[in-house]
């Protein structure tokens, strides 16, 4: 449990949901004009990412911060795990369906993250594809978009993100947007919000062990102060949702052109149907899995 908690916090959560998407946010702000179709689609799903990452570096991944004081390794050791996650990161191989298959979770008869996540993954893909087909009716239109070509190059050259599709076609562009939106929304929701149930009670999943295995359980578990700090940070990380997937603030809706707003309405309808499907599934599950109900999934990594 200690090992799993440390891998989760440094690799799956901190890097996979936060730091991995930061280069996309930088490239989007740097190379895509305000009214660019790709920027319009991505902005609601990158909101607060840079601010939260910066805040995390100042208050969580800093000497004396949460990672330094509560995780099993030293701060340097924890950051080494983050580096390993960055080295292993592959944009395509780590996408939803590929990740499920690589971990062998496609063979399980019961896996709520896979089953509910697929509803959201597919709905996001349908939404962005419909918008992009309208924006780029043919390959020539995509090739002529200088800003998009610079953005695409920045992801592979400046950001050096492994696994970015090399073929610059609408299908591949749709996949990139689908991956980014899913990461900021459903993926982050799935790795962040269950933390309270799993980790707030430190004996269930302690962030560090304080004695050798085989010693007294009480000596092995976090001392009182560390247990309280673990509870506090898990409550902070999981008690706030800025918005809900597909529900955009007025300024974000205003950025969309007519056909994008029309497709957003269809997207919202599909998410509402997914919500009802998940609610029905949860009534039959021994343990309800509510983390991917669209109404409980923020648009972005907003906490």
ABEGO torsion letter per residue (X at the ends): XAAAAAAAAAAAAAAAAAAAAAAAAAAAAAABBAABAAAAAAAAAABGAAAAAAAAAAAABBBGBAAAAABABBAAAAAAAAAAAAAABBAAAABAAAAAAAAGAAABABBAAAAAAAAAAAAAAAAAAAAAAAABABAAAAAABAAAAAAAAAAAAAAGBBGBBABBBAAAAAAAAAAAAAAABAAAAAAAAAAAAAAABAAABBABBABBBGBBAAAABBBAAAAAAAAAAAAAAAABBABBBGBBBAAAAAABBAAAAAAAAAAAAAAAAAAAAAAAAAAABABBBAAABAAABBABBAX
